[in-house]
Amino acid sequence: MRHSYNTKDTCSTQISFDLVGDTVRNVEFTGGCSGNLKAIQKLVDGFTVEQIESKLGGTLCGRRRTSCADQLAKAVKAAYANSLNTKR
């Protein structure tokens, strides 16, 4: 299922991705640092929600309290939790 997440306090404005079970595919960022985000998209394709959270969660960008990578971790965590709640 395709999910979209509006980011907070980052140069990117939105993250879209497919969530199949707990596996993340086809990540796309809107805005942000193109080269870095293209690399993240390729690196995390096929990762589980837990893998993305453990590797990217808490990553900061400059003086900000978050980053595009951290926002991705939050996005996939929220989408996965929501998918579990809708199955009940």
Buried (B, 14 or more C-beta within 10 A) or exposed (E): EEBEBEBEEBBBEBBBBBBEEBBBEEBBBEEBBEEBBBEBBEBBBEBBBEBBBEBBBEBEBEEEEBBBBBBBBBBBBEBBEEBEEEEE
